[in-house]
Amino acid sequence: MIGVDVDNRDETVGKKIRDAEKEIPYIVVLGEKEAGAEKFPVRVRADGKLHEMAVKDLIAEIEDKTGGEL
């Protein structure tokens, strides 16, 4: 199982991302543009970069990093 957290605080998106970068290994911000897309930007804490990923690729990445222990 993959845990998910939704940040619905009354803060700016930038503030929410900065806060999440301290604790969360993979950050996905979904808006109108990303809602219908096949791939979406995933911020990876390990390298601090944005990666374009499909859902199946993100799941595979998490499984790889956790040794399949979801």
Secondary structure, DSSP 4 states (H G I P E B T S, - for coil): --------SSS-HHHHHHHHHTT-SEEE---HHHHT-SSEEEEETTTTEEEEE-HHHHHHHHHHHHTT--
